[in-house]
């Protein structure tokens, strides 16, 4: 299979960041799945996406700050707990296979999709999720992101929306917190990253993400809340179904 061109990596980074920045999720899944399909080895795909995310999440966070999509009350509770969960996942539980938790994550995402759809059509929130609080959601999102190669956006953003937070603020606050969490999780990977082998992929993803980042916060600000909620539900539900199909296909 011929090696993908630099422009392909730029286009991939642009598309993935546009979705992730606007909805607060799916960057890792989109990039990793596309790189694997293009023939990039799994180790290279994972290392490249993690490295690029350090930059792209920062750019998306800046866009959301500019467009005033951030609720610092949420960030204060999400970021600290997310960093703790991410560090625990990266340093303490590295021996736990990600496959062990993926079925539960997929089922959780499908359940959250139902909760968001219920809120969308009834206007009601899930009181049980509201009592859960914000910090445990951040800790779980950071932990799953570290041990499973992704999960912050689908878990955190969707749960915040289901708890009753405005979609715009859930997405923006989650994106700002994700930057801090990603930096903490990715520090060790950056120290061992072979830039000579992965640099072109990383640079392409970063350039594409940088081009898309300004639009991400703008979309979250101008789109109606019901449209954002529906989009979050569709993406989260799709991720849940994708995860279950991948697990069944590998069984």
C-alpha positions as CSV (number, residue, x, y, z in Angstrom):
1,X,0.0,0.0,0.0
2,X,1.5,3.4,-1.0
3,X,2.4,5.7,1.9
4,X,-0.3,8.4,2.4
5,X,0.7,11.9,1.4
6,X,1.2,14.8,3.9
7,X,-1.9,16.4,2.5
8,X,-3.9,13.4,3.6
9,X,-2.7,13.8,7.2
10,X,-3.6,17.5,7.1
11,X,-7.1,16.8,5.8
12,X,-7.6,14.1,8.4
13,X,-6.5,16.4,11.2
14,X,-8.8,19.2,9.9
15,X,-11.9,16.9,9.8
16,X,-11.2,15.2,13.1
17,X,-10.5,18.5,14.9
18,X,-13.6,20.2,13.4
19,X,-15.8,17.4,14.8
20,X,-14.0,17.2,18.1
21,X,-13.7,20.9,18.7
22,X,-17.4,21.6,17.8
23,X,-18.8,18.6,19.8
24,X,-16.1,17.9,22.4
25,X,-15.3,14.4,21.3
26,X,-14.2,11.9,18.6
27,X,-10.7,13.2,17.6
28,X,-8.9,10.1,18.8
29,X,-11.3,7.6,17.2
30,X,-11.4,9.4,13.9
31,X,-7.7,9.9,13.5
32,X,-6.6,6.4,14.8
33,X,-9.2,4.6,12.8
34,X,-8.3,6.4,9.6
35,X,-4.5,6.0,10.1
36,X,-4.9,2.3,10.7
37,X,-7.1,2.0,7.6
38,X,-4.4,3.8,5.6
39,X,-1.8,1.2,6.7
40,X,-0.1,3.1,9.4
41,X,1.2,0.6,12.1
42,X,-0.8,0.6,15.3
43,X,2.1,1.9,17.5
44,X,2.8,4.8,15.0
45,X,-0.9,5.7,14.9
46,X,-1.3,5.7,18.6
47,X,1.9,7.7,19.3
48,X,1.1,10.2,16.5
49,X,-2.5,10.9,17.7
50,X,-1.4,11.3,21.3
51,X,1.4,13.7,20.3
52,X,-0.8,15.8,18.0
53,X,-3.6,16.0,20.6
54,X,-1.4,18.0,23.0
55,X,-1.4,20.8,20.4
56,X,-4.9,20.4,18.9
57,X,-6.7,20.3,22.3
58,X,-4.8,23.5,23.2
59,X,-5.9,25.2,20.0
60,X,-9.5,24.0,20.5
61,X,-9.5,25.3,24.1
62,X,-8.3,28.7,22.9
63,X,-11.1,28.8,20.4
64,X,-13.7,28.0,23.0
65,X,-12.2,30.6,25.3
66,X,-12.4,33.3,22.6
67,X,-16.0,32.5,21.9
68,X,-16.9,32.4,25.6
69,X,-18.0,28.8,25.7
70,X,-16.2,28.0,28.9
71,X,-17.8,27.7,32.4
72,X,-14.8,27.9,34.8
73,X,-17.0,26.4,37.5
74,X,-17.0,23.2,35.5
75,X,-13.3,23.5,34.5
76,X,-12.1,23.7,38.1
77,X,-13.9,20.5,39.0
78,X,-13.2,18.6,35.8
79,X,-9.5,19.3,35.1
80,X,-8.0,18.4,38.5
81,X,-10.0,15.2,38.8
82,X,-9.3,14.4,35.1
83,X,-5.5,14.8,35.6
84,X,-5.6,12.5,38.7
85,X,-7.6,9.9,36.8
86,X,-5.4,10.2,33.8
87,X,-2.2,9.9,35.7
88,X,-3.5,6.8,37.6
89,X,-4.5,5.2,34.3
90,X,-1.1,5.9,32.7
91,X,1.2,5.1,35.6
92,X,-0.5,2.7,38.0
93,X,-2.8,0.6,35.8
94,X,-0.8,0.2,32.6
95,X,-1.1,-3.5,33.0
96,X,-4.9,-3.5,32.6
97,X,-5.9,-4.3,29.1
98,X,-8.0,-1.7,27.4
99,X,-10.2,-4.4,26.0
100,X,-11.4,-5.2,29.5
101,X,-13.2,-1.9,29.9
102,X,-14.3,-1.2,26.3
103,X,-17.5,-3.2,26.5
104,X,-18.6,-1.2,29.6
105,X,-17.6,2.1,27.9
106,X,-19.7,1.2,24.8
107,X,-22.7,0.2,26.8
108,X,-22.4,3.4,28.9
109,X,-22.2,5.6,25.8
110,X,-25.4,3.9,24.4
111,X,-27.1,4.5,27.7
112,X,-26.0,8.2,27.8
113,X,-27.3,8.5,24.2
114,X,-30.8,7.5,25.5
115,X,-30.6,10.0,28.4
116,X,-29.6,12.9,26.1
117,X,-32.4,11.9,23.6
118,X,-34.9,11.8,26.5
119,X,-33.8,15.3,27.6
120,X,-33.9,16.6,24.0
121,X,-37.5,15.5,23.6
122,X,-38.9,16.1,27.1
123,X,-36.7,18.9,28.4
124,X,-36.0,16.9,31.6
125,X,-32.7,16.1,33.1
126,X,-31.5,12.9,34.8
127,X,-31.5,13.5,38.5
128,X,-29.4,10.4,39.2
129,X,-26.6,11.8,36.9
130,X,-26.9,15.2,38.5
131,X,-26.3,13.7,41.9
132,X,-23.2,12.0,40.6
133,X,-21.4,15.4,40.4
134,X,-18.7,16.7,38.1
135,X,-15.4,15.6,39.6
136,X,-16.2,11.8,39.4
137,X,-17.1,12.3,35.7
138,X,-13.7,14.0,35.1
139,X,-11.8,11.3,37.0
140,X,-13.5,8.6,35.0
141,X,-13.0,10.3,31.7
142,X,-9.2,10.8,32.4
143,X,-8.8,7.2,33.6
144,X,-10.6,5.7,30.5
145,X,-8.7,8.1,28.2
146,X,-5.4,6.9,29.6
147,X,-6.0,3.1,29.6
148,X,-8.3,2.9,26.5
149,X,-6.6,5.3,24.1
150,X,-9.6,7.7,24.2
151,X,-12.8,8.4,26.1
152,X,-12.6,11.8,27.6
153,X,-14.9,13.6,25.2
154,X,-17.6,10.9,24.8
155,X,-17.7,10.2,28.6
156,X,-17.3,13.7,29.9
157,X,-19.2,15.9,27.4
158,X,-22.1,13.5,27.0
159,X,-22.5,13.1,30.8
160,X,-22.4,16.9,31.4
161,X,-25.1,17.4,28.7
162,X,-27.2,14.6,30.3
163,X,-26.8,16.2,33.7
164,X,-28.4,19.3,32.4
165,X,-25.5,21.6,31.5
166,X,-25.8,23.7,28.4
167,X,-24.3,21.9,25.5
168,X,-22.2,24.9,24.6
169,X,-20.6,25.1,28.0
170,X,-20.2,21.3,28.4
171,X,-18.3,21.2,25.1
172,X,-16.2,24.3,25.8
173,X,-15.4,23.5,29.4
174,X,-14.6,19.9,28.5
175,X,-12.3,21.0,25.8
176,X,-10.3,23.3,28.1
177,X,-10.1,20.6,30.7
178,X,-9.1,18.0,28.1
179,X,-6.0,20.0,27.2
180,X,-4.7,19.8,30.7
181,X,-5.6,16.1,31.0
182,X,-4.1,15.2,27.6
183,X,-0.8,17.0,28.5
184,X,-0.6,15.0,31.7
185,X,-1.3,11.7,30.1
186,X,0.9,12.3,27.1
187,X,4.1,13.5,28.8
188,X,5.7,10.0,29.0
189,X,4.7,9.2,25.4
190,X,6.3,12.5,24.1
191,X,9.5,11.5,25.9
192,X,9.8,8.3,23.9
193,X,8.3,9.4,20.6
194,X,10.4,8.7,17.6
195,X,9.9,12.0,15.7
196,X,12.0,10.8,12.8
197,X,9.5,8.0,12.2
198,X,6.3,9.8,13.1
199,X,7.0,13.5,12.6
200,X,5.3,13.8,9.2
201,X,2.1,12.3,10.5
202,X,2.2,14.4,13.7
203,X,2.9,17.6,11.8
204,X,0.1,16.9,9.3
205,X,-2.4,16.3,12.1
206,X,-1.3,19.4,13.9
207,X,-1.5,21.6,10.8
208,X,-5.0,20.3,9.9
209,X,-6.1,20.7,13.5
210,X,-4.7,24.3,13.6
211,X,-6.7,25.2,10.5
212,X,-10.0,23.8,12.0
213,X,-9.6,25.0,15.6
214,X,-10.9,28.6,15.0
215,X,-14.1,27.2,13.5
216,X,-14.7,24.8,16.4
217,X,-15.6,27.3,19.1
218,X,-17.6,29.4,16.6
219,X,-19.8,26.4,15.7
220,X,-20.5,25.7,19.4
221,X,-21.4,29.3,19.9
222,X,-23.8,29.8,17.0
223,X,-25.5,26.5,16.6
224,X,-28.8,26.1,18.5
225,X,-28.6,24.1,21.8
226,X,-31.0,21.5,20.5
227,X,-28.9,21.0,17.4
228,X,-25.7,20.6,19.5
229,X,-27.5,18.2,21.9
230,X,-28.8,16.1,18.9
231,X,-25.3,16.1,17.4
232,X,-23.7,15.0,20.6
233,X,-26.3,12.2,20.9
234,X,-25.6,11.0,17.4
235,X,-21.8,11.0,17.8
236,X,-21.9,9.3,21.2
237,X,-24.4,6.7,20.0
238,X,-22.3,6.1,16.9
239,X,-19.2,5.6,19.1
240,X,-21.1,3.2,21.3
241,X,-22.3,1.1,18.4
242,X,-18.8,1.2,16.7
243,X,-17.2,-0.1,19.9
244,X,-19.7,-3.0,20.3
245,X,-19.3,-3.9,16.6
246,X,-15.5,-3.8,16.8
247,X,-15.6,-6.0,19.9
248,X,-18.0,-8.5,18.4
249,X,-16.0,-8.6,15.2
250,X,-12.8,-9.3,17.1
251,X,-14.5,-12.0,19.2
